Amino acid sequence: MPHQIDPAFLAYPLRRLADAALTRTRELGSEHADFRFERVRSASWRLRDAKPSGSSDTTDVGFAVRVVHGGAWGFASGVDLTPDAAARVAEQAVAMARLSAGVIAAAGSDERVELAGEPVHADATWVSSYEVDPFDVPDAEKTALLAGWSERLLAAEGVSHVDASLMTVHENKFYADTAGTSTTQQRVRLHPSLTAVSVDPRTGEFDSMRTLAPPVGRGWEYLTTDRTWDWDRELAEIPELLAEKMRAPSVEAGRYDVVVDPSNLWLTIHESIGHATELDRALGYEAAYAGTSFATFDKLGTLAYGSRLMNVTGDRTAEHGLATIGYDDEGVAGQSWDLVKDGTLVGYQLDRRIARLQGFERSNGCAYADSPGHVPVQRMANVSLQPDPEGPSTRGLIEGVERGVYIVGDRSWSIDMQRYNFQFTGQRFFRIENGRLAGQLKDVAYQASTTDFWGSMEAVGGPGTYVLGGAFNCGKAQPGQVAAVSHGCPSALFRGVNILNTAQEAGR
């Protein structure tokens, strides 16, 4: 049964505050104004060797007013939930816009903020797809589950320590603007993780292995009843895999064919495609902090991003996606669209200002603020590599490799500020010989440029290999903001990828 918006959130004076703020912005002559009220509850639990080591539970409540006045942005926020306070915050936003307009004029610029059009969405409501709100589950039950899983790992031979954590978020937003749109939304998401550590008492060498279960836009059922992830199987496999990893030989650096599992490939997608196709970044608006992009606007429709098997979408509608919304923080309805089609760059991620600036008819819904105290900025959608409808299984991809490496799970990564040159490591690495897995390797990283890597993609797995991965902690903007985002992908085969030996690279 679909959930309803939390009555406790609806009990806030949402519309009275919005009416007071938007009325005042109209009186002051704003070309556009929007009002956003948020309540964001975030909680986490951490265990070390099955014993609690820390927890947090915070709730952020407040509202924000953003305006376009005199062709410039203005923004202000507040926490005093009265109509008079909302009107004062609106006045502060207009004052900021006037100040910004003066600074822009003094600099000799004639660039004005204008927004792409969007249909009016009046009194719209949206709730994410989940069964059990994790905040309805007693804390003792959450801790007991993590402790029980930790004890299972600790009981296995060779496991010296176990770290366990769970992060949960319940997010409510109310939005209204001077065009007539008003939306009320509710999202739930959570991220569980367990890491087993092995220490060799003779040599002092150590290594670790983390669960592959991704963060999801689901509820407590993800950890208990819905069978989306086979927790029992993964917990049973980790000790043996970790013991083998401790004994594994170090990789010999060189060129290899590489089969990349979705549990690793999602992060490469995030860094080399997701960030590179944010149009504000490609236009240089994030250069001072988050960087730029090699996928500049003049290359739209011509850049060979990868092989013809490469089809990547931006998506704000994927069920259980971490970046899935009904409406973004500019009142734009969630959409799905092409970023890369048959290997060619064909689209970008847009908010309303950037869309209008570059001649697009409409934003694709990529504006987001992580708290009521922050202004919305262009943020990443669920950016996903599509499977081949007739593609092979992961085993089938491996069978097509004579000498290679199968890479599973994400770990560290490095990429330049243009999203072009990178290297990534992983959790688990398996040698491939004559189409079969032949034991684990260690000290592995793969290195490439973005277009060379995706251009070397020779085969894409079928729908049965597709997994929606992702992260809670994508950072961007000044002041910094954090957003959760998912990336779906199948397993994929890449030919002739440069493999580094990380121990040798580090001089050890």
C-alpha positions in Angstrom: 0.0 0.0 0.0 1.5 3.4 -1.0 2.5 5.6 1.9 0.9 9.0 2.5 2.7 12.2 3.4 3.6 12.3 7.1 0.7 14.1 8.9 3.3 15.7 11.2 4.9 17.4 8.2 1.6 18.6 6.8 0.8 20.1 10.2 3.5 22.8 9.6 2.0 26.1 8.2 3.4 25.3 4.8 0.9 27.2 2.6 0.6 30.2 5.0 4.4 30.7 5.0 4.6 30.2 1.2 1.7 32.7 0.6 3.4 35.3 2.8 6.8 34.9 1.2 5.6 34.8 -2.4 3.2 37.7 -2.0 6.0 39.9 -0.7 8.3 39.0 -3.6 5.5 40.0 -6.0 5.0 43.3 -4.2 8.8 44.0 -4.5 8.7 43.3 -8.3 10.5 39.9 -8.6 10.3 38.3 -12.0 10.2 34.8 -10.4 10.1 33.5 -6.8 9.9 30.1 -5.2 9.5 28.9 -1.7 10.8 25.6 -0.3 10.0 24.2 3.2 12.0 21.1 4.2 12.2 18.6 7.1 15.2 16.2 6.7 15.8 13.6 9.4 19.1 11.7 9.1 20.3 9.0 11.5 23.2 6.6 11.6 24.4 3.7 13.7 28.0 2.3 13.9 29.3 -0.9 15.4 32.9 -2.1 16.0 33.2 -5.9 16.5 29.5 -6.2 17.2 29.5 -3.5 19.9 28.0 0.0 19.4 30.7 2.6 18.7 28.5 5.7 17.8 25.2 6.9 16.6 23.5 10.1 15.5 20.0 11.4 14.9 19.4 14.9 13.6 16.4 16.8 12.1 16.8 19.9 9.9 13.7 22.0 9.6 13.4 25.4 7.9 12.4 27.2 4.7 14.0 29.1 1.9 13.0 31.8 -0.6 14.7 32.2 -3.9 14.0 35.1 -6.4 15.0 36.4 -9.7 14.9 40.2 -9.4 16.5 42.6 -11.8 17.9 39.7 -13.7 19.9 38.4 -10.8 19.5 35.6 -8.2 18.6 36.3 -4.6 18.3 33.8 -1.8 17.6 33.7 1.9 16.4 31.1 4.5 14.9 31.1 7.9 13.6 28.9 10.8 11.0 31.2 12.4 7.8 29.6 11.2 5.5 32.7 11.1 4.1 34.5 8.1 5.8 37.8 9.2 9.2 35.9 9.3 8.6 34.4 5.9 7.9 37.9 4.5 11.1 39.2 6.0 13.1 36.4 4.5 11.5 37.2 1.1 12.7 40.8 1.6 16.2 39.6 2.4 16.2 37.5 -0.8 15.2 40.5 -2.9 17.9 42.6 -1.2 20.5 40.0 -2.1 19.3 40.0 -5.7 19.6 43.8 -5.9 23.1 43.7 -4.5 24.1 41.0 -7.0 22.6 42.9 -9.9 24.7 45.9 -8.9 27.9 43.8 -8.8 27.1 42.3 -12.1 26.5 45.7 -13.7 29.7 47.1 -12.2 31.6 44.2 -13.8 30.3 45.2 -17.2 28.2 42.0 -17.7 24.8 42.0 -19.3 24.0 38.4 -18.5 20.6 38.0 -16.9 19.1 35.1 -15.1 16.2 33.7 -17.1 14.5 30.4 -16.5 13.3 27.8 -19.0 9.5 27.3 -18.9 7.9 24.4 -17.1 4.2 23.4 -17.0 2.4 24.3 -13.8 2.0 21.4 -11.4 -0.7 22.5 -8.9 -1.1 20.6 -5.6 1.0 17.7 -6.8 2.0 15.0 -4.3 4.7 12.3 -4.6 6.1 9.6 -2.3 9.0 7.3 -3.0 8.7 3.6 -3.2 9.2 1.8 0.1 7.4 -0.5 2.5 8.7 0.2 6.0 10.0 3.6 7.1 13.3 2.8 8.9 12.4 5.5 11.5 9.4 3.4 12.5 11.8 0.6 13.5 13.1 0.7 17.1 16.8 1.6 17.4 17.4 -1.5 19.4 16.2 -3.7 16.5 18.5 -1.9 14.1 21.5 -2.4 16.4 20.6 -6.0 17.0 20.5 -6.8 13.3 23.9 -5.2 12.7 25.4 -6.9 15.8 24.1 -10.3 14.7 25.6 -9.9 11.2 28.9 -8.7 12.8 29.0 -11.7 15.1 28.5 -14.1 12.1 31.6 -12.6 10.4 33.6 -12.5 13.6 33.0 -16.2 14.2 34.7 -17.1 10.9 38.3 -18.1 10.8 40.6 -15.3 9.8 38.3 -12.4 10.5 40.0 -10.2 13.0 37.6 -7.2 13.2 34.2 -6.1 11.7 32.9 -2.6 11.2 29.1 -2.2 10.6 27.1 0.9 9.8 23.6 1.9 8.8 22.6 5.4 7.5 19.0 6.3 7.0 17.2 9.5 5.7 13.6 10.6 5.7 13.1 13.7 3.6 10.0 15.9 3.2 9.8 18.9 0.9 7.0 21.4 0.1 7.6 23.7 -2.9 5.6 26.6 -4.3 6.3 29.3 -6.9 4.8 32.4 -8.4 3.8 30.5 -11.5 1.3 28.4 -9.5 3.2 25.1 -9.0 3.0 23.5 -5.6 4.4 20.1 -4.7 4.6 18.0 -1.5 7.1 15.1 -1.4 8.4 12.4 0.8 11.5 10.2 0.3 13.2 7.4 2.3 16.6 6.0 1.7 19.2 3.9 3.5 22.7 2.6 3.3 23.9 -0.5 5.1 27.6 -1.6 5.1 29.7 -4.3 6.8 33.5 -4.5 6.4 35.5 -7.6 7.6 39.2 -7.0 8.4 41.9 -9.7 8.5 45.2 -9.2 10.2 48.2 -11.6 9.8 49.6 -11.9 13.3 53.0 -13.0 12.0 53.6 -10.2 9.5 51.2 -7.5 10.6 49.8 -7.4 7.0 46.1 -6.7 6.8 43.3 -6.3 4.3 39.6 -5.8 4.3 36.5 -6.7 2.3 33.2 -4.8 2.3 29.7 -5.9 1.4 28.6 -5.1 -2.1 25.0 -4.2 -1.2 24.3 -0.8 -2.6 22.5 2.1 -0.9 18.9 2.3 -2.0 15.7 4.3 -2.1 14.0 1.6 -0.1 12.9 1.0 3.5 13.7 -1.3 6.3 12.4 -4.3 4.2 15.7 -4.1 2.2 17.5 -5.6 5.2 14.8 -8.1 6.2 12.1 -9.3 4.0 12.1 -8.2 0.4 15.0 -10.4 -0.8 16.3 -7.8 -3.1 19.7 -8.6 -1.7 20.9 -12.0 -0.5 22.4 -10.9 2.8 22.9 -14.5 4.1 24.8 -15.5 1.0 27.1 -12.4 1.0 27.9 -12.7 4.7 28.7 -16.4 4.2 31.0 -15.7 1.3 33.1 -12.8 2.7 35.3 -14.7 5.1 36.5 -17.2 2.5 37.0 -14.5 -0.1 38.9 -12.4 2.3 41.2 -15.3 3.3 41.9 -15.9 -0.4 42.6 -12.2 -0.9 45.2 -12.2 1.9 47.1 -15.1 0.1 46.6 -13.7 -3.4 49.6 -12.8 -5.6 50.2 -9.3 -6.6 49.1 -8.4 -10.1 51.7 -8.1 -12.9 51.2 -4.6 -14.5 50.3 -4.5 -18.1 47.5 -4.6 -20.7 44.5 -6.9 -19.9 41.0 -7.5 -21.0 38.8 -6.5 -18.1 35.3 -7.6 -17.1 33.9 -5.0 -14.7 31.1 -6.0 -12.4 28.2 -3.5 -11.8 29.4 -3.2 -8.2 32.5 -1.5 -9.5 31.4 0.1 -12.8 28.7 2.3 -11.2 31.5 4.5 -9.7 33.3 4.8 -13.0 30.0 5.9 -14.5 29.5 8.4 -11.7 32.9 10.1 -12.1 33.5 9.9 -15.9 30.0 10.3 -17.2 27.8 11.6 -14.5 29.9 14.6 -13.5 31.2 15.2 -17.1 27.6 15.6 -18.4 26.5 18.2 -15.9 26.1 21.2 -18.2 26.9 23.9 -15.6 30.3 22.1 -15.1 30.8 21.8 -18.9 30.2 25.6 -19.3 32.7 26.4 -16.6 30.4 27.5 -13.7 31.9 24.9 -11.3 35.6 25.6 -12.3 36.5 27.2 -9.0 35.6 24.1 -6.9 34.2 21.0 -8.6 36.0 21.4 -11.9 35.1 21.5 -15.5 34.4 18.8 -18.2 36.1 17.6 -21.3 32.6 17.1 -22.8 32.1 20.7 -23.7 28.9 22.1 -25.2 30.4 22.5 -28.7 30.8 18.6 -28.8 27.1 17.9 -28.3 26.0 15.5 -31.0 29.5 14.8 -32.3 31.7 13.6 -29.4 32.5 9.9 -29.6 32.1 9.1 -25.9 32.6 5.4 -26.3 31.8 2.4 -28.4 28.4 2.0 -30.3 27.3 -0.3 -27.5 27.3 2.6 -25.1 23.8 3.9 -24.2 23.6 6.1 -21.1 20.5 7.7 -19.7 19.8 10.4 -17.1 16.8 9.4 -15.0 14.9 11.1 -12.2 12.1 8.4 -12.3 13.8 5.0 -11.7 12.1 3.1 -8.9 14.2 3.0 -5.8 16.8 5.4 -7.3 18.6 7.6 -4.8 18.2 10.7 -7.1 14.6 9.8 -8.0 12.0 12.5 -7.3 8.5 13.5 -8.4 9.6 17.1 -8.9 12.9 18.9 -8.4 13.6 21.9 -6.3 12.5 24.2 -9.2 9.1 22.5 -9.6 10.2 20.5 -12.7 8.7 17.1 -13.1 11.0 14.0 -13.0 12.1 12.8 -16.4 14.3 10.2 -18.2 16.4 11.2 -21.2 19.5 10.2 -23.3 23.0 11.4 -22.4 25.0 9.1 -24.7 23.3 7.3 -27.6 25.1 4.6 -29.6 28.4 6.0 -28.2 27.8 9.7 -29.0 27.2 12.5 -26.6 23.6 13.6 -27.1 22.5 15.3 -23.9 23.3 16.9 -20.6 21.9 17.3 -17.1 20.1 20.7 -16.8 18.4 23.0 -14.3 16.1 25.8 -15.5 18.6 28.6 -15.8 21.2 26.5 -17.6 18.5 25.1 -19.9 17.4 28.6 -20.9 20.9 29.9 -21.2 21.9 27.2 -23.8 18.6 27.2 -25.8 16.9 24.1 -24.4 13.1 24.3 -24.2 12.9 22.7 -20.8 15.0 21.6 -17.8 15.2 17.9 -17.2 14.8 18.3 -13.4 18.3 18.4 -12.0 18.0 21.2 -9.4 18.5 20.1 -5.8 19.4 21.5 -2.4 20.4 19.3 0.4 18.9 21.4 3.2 16.5 24.4 3.7 19.6 26.6 4.3 21.1 25.9 0.9 20.2 27.3 -2.5 19.3 24.7 -5.2 22.2 23.8 -7.6 22.4 21.6 -10.6 22.8 18.1 -9.3 23.2 14.6 -10.8 20.3 12.4 -11.9 20.5 8.6 -11.7 23.0 8.2 -14.6 22.9 4.6 -15.9 24.5 2.5 -18.6 21.8 0.4 -20.3 22.1 -3.3 -20.7 22.1 -5.1 -24.1 18.6 -6.7 -24.4 20.3 -9.7 -26.0 23.5 -9.5 -24.0 25.3 -12.4 -22.2 25.6 -13.2 -18.5 28.6 -12.1 -16.5 29.9 -15.7 -16.9 29.4 -15.3 -20.7 31.5 -12.2 -20.7 34.3 -13.9 -18.8 34.2 -16.8 -21.2 35.1 -14.4 -24.0 38.4 -13.5 -22.3 41.7 -15.4 -22.7 43.8 -13.3 -20.3 42.2 -10.7 -18.1 40.9 -9.5 -14.8 37.4 -9.6 -13.3 36.8 -6.6 -11.0 34.2 -6.5 -8.3 33.3 -3.8 -5.7 34.3 -0.2 -5.5 37.1 1.2 -3.4 39.4 4.2 -4.0 39.3 6.3 -7.2 41.1 9.3 -8.7 40.1 11.5 -11.7 41.2 14.8 -13.0 39.1 18.0 -12.8 38.1 17.7 -16.5 36.7 14.1 -15.8 39.1 12.7 -18.4 42.1 10.9 -16.9 41.4 8.4 -14.2 42.3 5.3 -12.2 40.0 3.1 -10.1 40.6 0.2 -7.8 38.1 -2.3 -6.3 37.2 -4.7 -3.5 38.0 -8.0 -5.3 40.0 -9.0 -8.3 40.0 -12.3 -10.1 42.5 -13.5 -12.7 40.8 -14.7 -15.9 42.6 -17.5 -17.9 41.1 -19.1 -21.0 37.6 -17.9 -20.2 37.6 -19.1 -16.5 38.2 -17.5 -13.1 41.6 -18.6 -11.8 41.9 -17.2 -8.3 42.2 -13.8 -6.8 44.8 -11.0 -7.4 45.6 -8.0 -5.3 47.2 -4.5 -5.7 45.1 -3.9 -8.9 44.0 -0.6 -10.4 42.8 0.2 -13.9 43.9 3.4 -15.6 42.6 5.1 -18.8 41.1 8.3 -20.3 37.4 8.4 -20.4 36.9 8.1 -24.1 39.6 5.4 -24.5 38.0 3.4 -21.7 34.4 3.6 -23.0 35.6 3.2 -26.5 37.2 -0.2 -25.6 33.9 -1.6 -24.4 33.3 -4.6 -26.6 30.4 -6.3 -24.9 27.6 -5.3 -22.5 25.8 -7.7 -20.3 22.2 -8.6 -20.5 19.3 -7.3 -18.3 20.0 -10.1 -15.8 23.4 -8.5 -14.9 21.9 -5.1 -14.3 22.3 -3.6 -10.8 21.4 -0.2 -9.4 24.5 1.0 -7.4 25.2 4.4 -6.0 26.3 6.6 -3.1 25.0 8.9 -0.4 27.9 11.3 -0.6 28.2 13.1 -3.9 29.7 16.5 -3.2 29.4 19.8 -5.2 28.9 23.6 -4.9 30.2 26.3 -2.6 29.2 26.1 0.2 29.4 22.4 -0.2 26.3 20.3 -0.6 25.9 16.5 -0.5 23.4 14.5 -2.6 22.6 10.8 -2.9 22.6 9.3 -6.4 22.2 5.9 -8.0 23.8 4.5 -11.1 22.5 1.4 -12.8 24.7 -0.8 -15.1 25.2 -4.3 -16.4 28.5 -6.1 -16.3 30.7 -5.1 -19.3 33.8 -6.3 -21.2 36.6 -3.8 -22.0 39.6 -4.8 -24.2 43.2 -3.9 -23.6 42.9 -1.8 -20.4 46.0 -0.6 -18.6 46.3 -2.4 -15.3 48.6 -0.9 -12.6 50.2 -2.6 -9.6 49.3 -0.2 -6.8 52.0 -1.6 -4.4 54.7 -0.9 -7.0 53.2 2.5 -7.8 53.3 3.4 -4.1 57.0 2.4 -3.9 56.4 -0.6 -1.6 
